[in-house]
Amino acid sequence: MKSARFLLPLAVFAVIGVFLAVGLKLDPREVPSPLIDKPAPVFQLPRMLAPGSIGPAEMKGRVWLLNVWASWCVSCRAEHALLNQVATSGEVDIIGLNYKDLPEDARAWLKQLGNPYARIAVDADGQVGIDWGVYGVPETFVIDGQGVIRHKHIGPLDLESLAETILPLVRRLKKS
């Protein structure tokens, strides 16, 4: 009976240790999204730099990226040069979702750093971001020609994620 009293805390400690060990091996950028392989959530938002509105329906038939960003986001600044390079290549259209930002700050930011976006939707209250399962900015989604989300990248894009995951996926989706 006395040994059982000492074994119980040891067993609890072992179980906690297993959970911690598994958790440490996970990549925080690979948060599973229930939206992968599902139709992109529909929205219709005002455009930032042009009159009118924009939604995913406008992109039907084309493979595209949705990049969620904000001028107050330090990590967004880190990935912005890469987004400009992708836009210049013409390989894929990037639609910006300006998330919980002041329009004048966002416009100044784009003027300073360049505008990689084919169009920019203004998500002032963050509701569309919630519908898309955005945890924080930046996040980038790959959407196929049928309007289905095929990949979600959490955090700033880097050369490795573009070269090894996102652009190869865009190329495969364009062929299919």
C-alpha positions in Angstrom: 0.0 0.0 0.0 2.8 2.4 0.9 4.6 1.7 -2.4 1.4 2.5 -4.4 1.4 5.9 -2.7 4.9 6.6 -4.1 4.2 5.1 -7.5 1.2 7.3 -8.3 3.2 10.6 -8.4 5.9 8.9 -10.5 3.2 7.7 -13.0 1.7 11.1 -13.2 5.1 12.7 -13.7 5.9 10.1 -16.5 2.6 10.9 -18.3 3.3 14.7 -18.1 6.8 14.0 -19.4 5.5 12.1 -22.4 3.1 15.0 -23.3 5.9 17.5 -23.0 8.3 15.5 -25.1 5.7 15.1 -27.9 4.8 18.8 -27.7 8.4 19.9 -28.0 8.8 18.0 -31.3 5.8 19.9 -32.9 6.4 22.8 -35.3 4.4 25.8 -34.2 4.0 26.8 -37.9 2.1 23.6 -38.5 -1.1 24.3 -36.6 -3.7 22.1 -38.2 -6.5 24.0 -39.9 -10.0 22.6 -40.3 -10.2 24.6 -43.5 -7.6 22.7 -45.5 -9.3 21.0 -48.5 -12.5 22.9 -47.8 -14.0 25.8 -49.8 -12.6 29.2 -48.8 -14.9 31.2 -46.6 -16.9 33.7 -48.6 -16.5 37.4 -47.9 -17.1 40.7 -49.6 -15.0 43.5 -48.2 -14.2 47.0 -49.3 -11.0 47.3 -51.4 -8.2 49.4 -50.0 -6.7 51.1 -53.0 -9.6 51.1 -55.5 -13.4 51.7 -55.3 -15.6 48.7 -54.9 -15.3 45.4 -53.0 -13.5 42.1 -53.3 -14.2 38.5 -52.4 -12.9 35.0 -53.2 -15.5 34.7 -56.0 -13.4 37.1 -58.1 -10.5 34.7 -58.1 -12.5 31.6 -59.2 -10.6 29.7 -61.9 -7.2 30.9 -60.7 -4.7 29.7 -58.2 -3.9 32.5 -55.7 -2.5 33.4 -52.3 -4.3 35.2 -49.6 -1.8 37.0 -47.4 -3.1 38.4 -44.1 -1.1 41.4 -43.0 -1.1 44.7 -41.1 1.1 47.7 -40.9 1.6 47.2 -37.1 2.9 43.7 -37.7 6.7 43.4 -37.4 6.8 39.9 -38.9 4.8 41.2 -41.9 7.6 43.7 -42.6 10.1 40.8 -42.5 8.2 38.8 -45.2 7.3 41.8 -47.4 10.4 41.8 -49.6 9.7 38.2 -50.5 6.1 39.0 -51.4 7.3 41.7 -53.7 9.6 39.2 -55.4 6.8 36.7 -55.8 4.5 39.4 -57.2 7.2 40.6 -59.7 7.7 37.0 -60.9 4.0 36.9 -62.0 3.8 33.3 -60.9 0.8 33.7 -58.7 -1.6 36.6 -57.7 -1.4 37.6 -54.1 -4.5 39.0 -52.5 -3.9 41.0 -49.4 -6.3 40.9 -46.4 -5.4 44.0 -44.3 -6.3 42.9 -40.8 -7.5 45.2 -38.1 -5.4 48.1 -39.4 -5.9 51.8 -39.9 -6.2 52.5 -43.7 -3.9 55.5 -43.6 -1.2 53.5 -41.9 -1.6 50.6 -44.3 -1.4 52.9 -47.3 1.8 54.6 -46.0 3.3 51.2 -45.3 2.6 50.1 -48.9 4.0 53.3 -50.3 7.2 52.9 -48.3 7.7 49.1 -48.9 6.0 48.5 -52.2 2.7 46.8 -53.0 2.9 43.1 -53.9 -0.9 42.7 -53.9 -3.1 42.3 -56.9 -6.0 43.5 -54.7 -6.3 44.3 -51.0 -9.4 43.7 -48.9 -9.9 45.7 -45.7 -10.9 43.5 -42.7 -11.2 46.4 -40.3 -13.0 44.5 -37.5 -11.2 41.2 -38.1 -14.4 39.1 -38.7 -13.2 37.7 -42.0 -9.9 36.8 -40.3 -11.8 34.9 -37.7 -13.8 33.1 -40.4 -10.6 32.0 -42.1 -9.2 30.8 -38.8 -6.4 33.4 -38.5 -4.4 33.1 -35.3 -2.3 36.2 -35.9 -0.6 38.0 -38.7 1.1 37.2 -41.0 -0.6 34.1 -42.4 -0.7 33.0 -46.0 -3.2 30.6 -47.6 -2.9 28.8 -51.0 -6.3 28.6 -52.8 -6.8 26.5 -55.9 -8.9 27.4 -59.0 -12.0 25.9 -57.5 -11.8 28.1 -54.4 -10.5 25.4 -52.1 -7.9 26.1 -49.5 -4.9 23.8 -50.1 -2.3 25.1 -47.6 -2.0 27.5 -44.7 1.3 29.0 -43.6 1.5 30.6 -40.2 4.1 33.3 -39.6 6.3 35.2 -42.0 7.1 33.5 -45.3 10.8 32.8 -45.9 12.8 31.5 -48.8 12.6 27.9 -47.6 8.8 27.8 -47.2 8.3 29.5 -50.6 10.8 27.3 -52.5 10.0 24.0 -50.8 6.2 24.2 -50.2 4.2 27.1 -51.4 5.5 27.7 -55.0 5.8 24.0 -55.8 2.2 23.6 -54.6 1.1 26.6 -56.7 2.7 25.0 -59.8 1.1 21.6 -59.2 -2.3 23.2 -58.7 -2.0 25.2 -62.0 -1.2 22.0 -63.9 -4.3 20.2 -62.5 
